[in-house]
Amino acid sequence: MAKIGLNYGEKLQIADKTYRVITDGLDVPAILGKLTFRGIEGPEVIFEVDQSQRNPDGSFVQINTGEIRGIVVGVHSSVQHETLFFTIADMSESEIEDLGIKYREEVELEDIVVAHIHVNNRDIFKLFASKKSKKENGEATPVKETKEVKQTENKKDKLGGDHS
């Protein structure tokens, strides 16, 4: 059967979840523009579902695993005219704080990934970056190299298309 719809690209494994990456179809610098720092929101904690317990609304209880997916930072986009929240995957909160970036100071994000998730009939777009650095005189200050994010294969491509 023919595959109908948009090709969202490859899947990317970040910590415990797999995300559909749509970055390849976007001109990221053009849609984000100048990025300025707003603040560190804190860690994005990983939860797992405990199917032995239910909440009063009937949903399953989620339990904190003690792991984090990354550190969430607020960054204002001059083109989007709003603060966007990026999960920085390859830096700790203390490494980000050590950069000494002040409020409204221009920043550069490396390896930006725009990911799409469809949950409960809602489209959610997640923003990730591997590293963050302060921009000085139009150039980013160097940050030490860290681990790389692993990519997973698109299982639909192995099966020869969508079989639904």
N, C-alpha and C positions, 0 to 999 in steps of 0.2 A: 504494500500500500504506500502511496506517495506521502512524503513528509510535508505537512502543512503548518505554516506559522513562522515565527521568527526563530532564527538560530541565535541563541544567546551565548554561544561559544562554549569553551571548555569549563570544566568544574575545577575548583580550587579548594584544597583541604587546608583549613585554618583551625588549628587546635582540634576541637571535637566535632566541628561541622564542615559540611561541604557546601560551597556557594557557587552559583552560576555566575560566571564573570562576563560582564558586558563592556568592559573597558576598551576592547579592541575596536568597537564601533563608535567610540567617542573621541573627540578632540579635547582631552582633559584640560590642558592649559587654557583653552578658549572658553570652556564652560565653567571653570573655577576662577580664573583671573588671578589677581593679587590675593595672597593668603596672609592674614594677620592673626596672631595668637590671641585667644580669649581666655583660656584657662585649662587646667587639668581637671577632668571630671572624676577620674579615679579608675580602678580596675573594672574590666568587664568580666564578671564572675561566671563560671560555668556551672550550670545546674543540670541535674538528671532527674527524670521522672520516676517517682516511687509508686508503682502500680498497686501496692498493697494498702495505700492510704488515699482517701479522697477528701477534697475540700467540701465545704457546705454547698457549693454550686455544682458539685458532681465531677469537677475536673480532678485530675490526679495531683498529689502533692509533689512539689519540686524541692529537691534536696541539694544544698550547696556541696560541690565536690571538693572545694578547697583550691581548685585550679583557676587560672585566669586565662582568657583568650588574648588579652592585650590591655593596654592603657588607653582609655578614651580621653581625647583632647578636643576642646572646642576651638575651631578655626573659622574666622569670618572670610567669606568669599566676596570679592568686589563685584563679580558678575551676578551671582545668585542673590546678593543683597541680604544675606542671612548668615547666621552661625551654623556651620555644619559640624557634625561630630564624627571624627575619624578614630578608628581603633588602631593604635600603633602596635604592631605585632612583635617587633624585634627589639624593643627597648623597655627597660624597667622604668618604673615611676621615678626612681632616684636618678637614673641617667637623664631623663627628660628635665627634671628639676635642676640638675647640674649644668645644663646649658645656659641657665640664667636668663631665659627669654621673658621679657616683660610684656604686660598687657598692650595690645595693639602693635606689637613689633612684628615686622614681616618675617615669615617663616617659609621654609621649603620642605615639602614632603617627598620622600623618595618611594619609588615603586607603588604609586597610587593604584588601587584596585577598586573598581565600582562593581558591586555584586548585587544580584537580584534574588530575592526570596519571595515565595508565594505562600502565605500563611493565612488560613481562615478566610479565603476569598479576598485577601488584601495583598497588594504588591508592596514589598518593602525593599528599599535600596540601602545597602550597607556600604560604608566607605572605610577602606583599610589603607594603611601605608606601612612600609617596613621600618622607616626611620624618619625622624624629624630633626631639622637643624635650623639655626638662626641664620637669616640672610644679612650679610654685612657688605656694604658697597656693591650690591648686586650679585654677590656670590655667597654660596652657603658655606658655613663653617664645617669643617670635616668632623664626622662622627665615626667611631670605630665600627668595623664590619661585624655583622652578627649573622645568626643562622638564617637560612633561606626558607621561604614558605614552600611546602611540597605541593605539587600538582597531581591530581588524580586523573585517570583516563575517563573519557565520556563513555559509559557502558552502552548507550544507545547506538553510538557509532560502531562498536564491536558487533552489535546485533544486526546491523544493516538497516538502521532507521527506526522510526517509531512504530511499534506494533499495537497501538491502542485503537 
